[in-house]
């Protein structure tokens, strides 16, 4: 099948290579966890790491240009392994009388966990996962009443949710809350402003540095040597989906995954003619091929700007 990528770097051979790799890792690791463990104390972390492989697989396929509707098939595996990891962690922590036995802080006050949970909420809303999976995800995330922004987005599908009084990570997320609260005439511009500031304002040091932040860096983590599944501002998609914000000004931004809202709107790129670029400055703004423009125009006329799948 011929794909046109949603990102201007890489190329089909790159995406195919890493998709095959992730599929292989997930398959092998799922086999491993069905048998006895040589290191039972590490098993909870090992299983939790499978969740990140599922996330990478979804976004690698998004990068390659796969149909968005197909991405939801990996959500169940992600939930299953997070839940299994939690059960295993309870046993290990009880045995050793410790509070945590995984290399992860399961608190929304931690930026890595907050970003992870926000991503999953955005994917869940845009992919319209079944209620059973949605409820399981919310149980895993927890944190009800802790963060105003995340609570309000979740509440659009979970009426009655307690709403927090503050934004736990104001930089950059206060910008997104501002876009949500703005008059309709200002929302599109403020959403674009959030997307533009999202990556630089997520910069942190030490333990608060996001686990994916350096992916694609030409010195720290060049894409010809390491996996790269895009820098996708899924949080903006979550707000767009939840509050029906006009995201038209964001569609040409290389970090905005607009096809998650409605497939066929984001720029597409053929395989690069030159060798794979290693610097993120090579990512282009909206210079790709727009497939399905007539279809998009018709859907806007008949169903409105924000036609859902």
RADA-V480004 format. One line per field, one symbol per residue. phi: phi as a letter, one per 40 degrees, with the letter a starting at -180 (. if undefined). burial: I if it has 9 or more other ideal C-beta (glycine too) atoms within 8 Angstrom, else O. A space follows every 10 residues. Layout:
phi = ???
burial = ???
This chain:
phi = .cbbccacbg hccccccccc ccdcccdccc ccccbcccbd ccddcdcccc dccccccccc ccdchcccdc cccccccccd ccccdccccd cccccbfbca bbcaccaccc cdcccdccdc cccccccfcc dccdcccccc cggcgcbdcc ccccccbbdg ccbcbabcbc bbcccccccc ccddcbcccc cccccccdcc cccbbgcccc cbcccgccbc acccbbcabg bbcccccdcc ccbfccbdcc ccccbccccc cachbccbbc dcccddcbbc cccbcfbccc cgcccccccc ccbgcbdcc
burial = OOIIIIIIII IIOIIIOIIO IIIOIIOOII OOIOOOIOOO OOIIIIIIII IIIIIIIIII IIIIIIOIOO IIOIIOIIIO IIIIIIOIIO OIIOOOOOOO IIOOOOOIOI IIIIIOIIII IIIIIIIOIO OOIIOIIIOI IOIOOIIIII IIIIIIOIOO IOIIOOIIOO OIIIIIIIII OIOOOIIIOI IIIIIOIIIO IIOIOOOIII OOIOIIIOOO IIIOOOIIII IIIIIIIIII IIIOIIIOII IOIIIIIIII IIOIIIIIIO OIOOOIOOOI OOIIOOOIOI OOOOOIOOII OOOOOIIOO
